[in-house]
């Protein structure tokens, strides 16, 4: 595992474990339109072993909001979240879970800054 960016102290091993390894809810399963204050977050890579035994590396975003932890491997969601992080530059913020159907008919999930 390689932590790319985070707002937690990476020397706190329990915090790192909780954010990267503890059970989480898939962001796709979170209600669309829900506003979530972002307490902690991390973007990291991890190696997964496929059914054929082949190892692949994937980028994961994990977010803690209150007592809820969500995670995703959606590049669209991760890119949008990181844009919000950069804009907010360390200030507290909330995100709204968005999504829809692509032109190809596939469901997707995204997020945007809650400006209210």
Backbone torsions as a table, in degrees:
resi	resn	phi	psi	omega
1	UNK	NA	140.0	178.9
2	UNK	-133.1	116.7	178.2
3	UNK	-80.8	122.6	-178.1
4	UNK	-86.2	-52.2	177.8
5	UNK	-149.8	147.8	179.5
6	UNK	-162.3	166.2	173.9
7	UNK	-111.8	13.1	177.6
8	UNK	-105.3	165.7	175.6
9	UNK	-79.2	109.9	-175.7
10	UNK	-71.1	-8.8	174.7
11	UNK	-80.9	-12.1	175.7
12	UNK	-85.0	94.5	-172.5
13	UNK	-62.5	-35.1	178.5
14	UNK	-68.2	-38.7	178.0
15	UNK	-66.0	-40.7	177.6
16	UNK	-62.7	-46.2	178.8
17	UNK	-59.9	-49.1	-177.7
18	UNK	-58.6	-39.7	-177.5
19	UNK	-78.0	-30.9	-173.4
20	UNK	-107.1	-25.1	-173.4
21	UNK	-118.7	-26.0	-178.7
22	UNK	-67.9	157.9	-177.2
23	UNK	-59.2	144.6	179.0
24	UNK	-143.7	164.1	176.8
25	UNK	-91.7	142.0	176.7
26	UNK	-70.5	136.3	-179.1
27	UNK	-61.4	-28.4	178.7
28	UNK	-63.4	-23.6	-177.7
29	UNK	-92.6	-1.2	178.7
30	UNK	-83.6	141.4	-178.5
31	UNK	-58.7	128.5	177.2
32	UNK	-64.9	141.9	-179.5
33	UNK	90.0	-7.8	-179.2
34	UNK	-73.8	133.7	175.9
35	UNK	-96.0	128.3	-178.3
36	UNK	-122.7	118.6	171.6
37	UNK	-68.6	131.4	-176.7
38	UNK	-92.3	114.6	178.8
39	UNK	-91.4	-53.4	-179.0
40	UNK	-134.9	151.4	178.0
41	UNK	-156.4	157.8	175.6
42	UNK	-154.5	139.1	169.1
43	UNK	-110.1	126.5	-177.0
44	UNK	-147.3	163.4	174.3
45	UNK	-109.0	147.1	175.2
46	UNK	-142.4	154.2	179.9
47	UNK	-95.6	129.9	178.2
48	UNK	-118.0	143.0	177.1
49	UNK	-99.8	123.4	179.9
50	UNK	-76.7	174.3	-179.8
51	UNK	-60.6	-30.2	179.8
52	UNK	-85.6	3.9	179.3
53	UNK	88.1	-6.2	-179.4
54	UNK	-77.0	135.5	179.3
55	UNK	-92.0	135.7	175.8
56	UNK	-131.2	152.0	178.1
57	UNK	-102.9	134.2	178.6
58	UNK	-130.1	151.3	177.5
59	UNK	-94.3	134.3	-176.5
60	UNK	-126.4	141.1	170.5
61	UNK	-113.9	127.5	175.1
62	UNK	-119.2	136.6	-178.4
63	UNK	-130.4	136.2	172.3
64	UNK	-111.1	126.9	177.2
65	UNK	-130.4	106.9	-175.7
66	UNK	61.4	-126.2	179.0
67	UNK	-92.7	4.7	-176.7
68	UNK	-105.6	138.0	173.8
69	UNK	-119.7	128.5	177.1
70	UNK	-123.6	155.5	177.5
71	UNK	-147.1	159.8	179.7
72	UNK	-155.3	155.9	171.1
73	UNK	-113.2	8.9	179.8
74	UNK	-68.7	116.3	178.7
75	UNK	-62.0	-36.5	178.5
76	UNK	-60.3	-49.0	-179.4
77	UNK	-63.7	-46.2	-178.4
78	UNK	-60.9	-45.1	179.6
79	UNK	-61.1	-45.3	179.9
80	UNK	-64.3	-42.5	179.6
81	UNK	-61.5	-44.0	-178.3
82	UNK	-67.3	-31.4	173.7
83	UNK	-62.7	-42.0	178.0
84	UNK	-63.5	-45.2	178.6
85	UNK	-56.6	-45.8	-179.0
86	UNK	-65.2	-41.8	179.6
87	UNK	-64.6	-42.9	-175.8
88	UNK	-76.2	-21.1	170.8
89	UNK	46.7	48.2	176.6
90	UNK	94.4	-12.2	177.1
91	UNK	-75.0	150.9	176.8
92	UNK	-62.4	146.8	179.6
93	UNK	-155.4	164.2	173.6
94	UNK	-124.4	152.3	175.4
95	UNK	-117.2	154.5	173.3
96	UNK	-109.8	130.5	177.8
97	UNK	-77.3	124.9	178.4
98	UNK	-125.6	-179.5	178.1
99	UNK	163.8	-173.5	-178.9
100	UNK	172.9	-151.9	-179.9
101	UNK	-119.6	130.4	-179.9
102	UNK	-73.5	170.0	176.9
103	UNK	-59.5	-28.9	179.4
104	UNK	-83.5	1.0	177.1
105	UNK	89.4	6.0	-180.0
106	UNK	-92.4	144.5	176.6
107	UNK	-75.2	141.6	175.5
108	UNK	-137.4	161.6	179.6
109	UNK	-125.8	147.1	-179.1
110	UNK	-150.0	-178.1	176.6
111	UNK	-147.6	161.9	174.9
112	UNK	-146.3	160.4	179.2
113	UNK	-67.2	133.8	174.5
114	UNK	-83.3	107.6	-175.1
115	UNK	-92.7	1.5	-179.0
116	UNK	-90.5	NA	NA
